Amino acid sequence: MDKKPTQTKAPSAAKPARSEEQTVKTTNVGEFAFGKENYRLMLIGLAFIVAGFLLMVGGGSTDPNTFNPEIFSHRRITLAPILILAGYVIEIFAIMKKPKD
């Protein structure tokens, strides 16, 4: 009994030239993920956060039996948290902003 193949192989397609194979998209290995503007915005956001925390410092009392109403000042209750939240928003924006090519 002689077995013959039922299907014949299609002729192989011509291989592309070597220069066509090398045109595969390459990633930019030496580039940073963020641009110069992104880092500048990150530093501005960090400055806002640090300023907010510095505005919250103080207002305590050395004697635990006395009450110091300075702990409830407008600066500590309102201004400092707003600066901190603004700093975080700037940080998120700096991370999400697409750098210019």
N, C-alpha and C positions, 0 to 999 in steps of 0.2 A: 504494500500500500504506500502510495506516494502522496504525502500531504502537501498541498499547495496553499499558500496564504490567500485568504479571501479578500483582503484589502491590500492595496498597494500604497506605499508611502508617497505622500505628495512631495514634489521636489522642494528642497529647502529654499527659503527665501534668501536672496542675496544679503550678505552681511553689510551693514553700513560702513562707510569709510571710517578710519580711525579718528579723524578730526570731528566727525559727527558724534561719535561716542563720548568725546571729551567735552561736549557743550552742555553737559548735565549741569543744572543749577547748583552752584556751590554756595555754602554759607560763608558769611564774612567772619572769619575766625578772629581777626585782630581788633574788631570793633567792640565798643562797650554797649550794654543794653540801653543805657540812658545817654541823652545828649547833654551838652553843657547847660542848657536852659533847665533841664530836669533837675540837675544837681543844685543849681542856683535856687530853684523853687523849694527843694528839700531843705536847704539851709535856712531859707526864710521861714518855712514852717517850723523847723526846729527852734529857731529864735523866738517865734510866737509861743511855743510850748514852754520853753525855759522861762520866758518873761512872765507867763501866767503862773507858773509854779513859784517863781520868786515873789510875785505879788501876794501869794497866799501865806508866805512865811511871816512868822511873828504873831503878836497879839496874845501870847500866852501870859500866864501869871507865875511869879516865883513862889507865891504863897497860895497853897491850895484852898485856903479858907476865904480868900477874897475873889470876887468876880470882876473880870476885866471886860467891859462891853466892847472893847476894840476888836474882839474876835468876830463880831457881827458887823463889821464896817462894810460899806458899799464896795470897796476895793476887793475884799476877800469873798464876798457873797456873789457879786455880779460880774465885776470886771475881769477877774482872774479866770473864772470858768469860761467866759466868752472867748478870751484870748486862747485858752487851751483848745477849745473846740475849733476855733478858727485855724489854729495850727495844724490840727489833725485833718481838717478839710483840705488845707493847702498841701499837706503830705500826700493825701489820696490823689489829689489832682496832679501832683508832680509825678507820681508813679504811673498814673493812667495816661498822661499826655504822651502822645506819640512824638518821638524825636524827629527833627527835620533831617532829611537825607542829604 
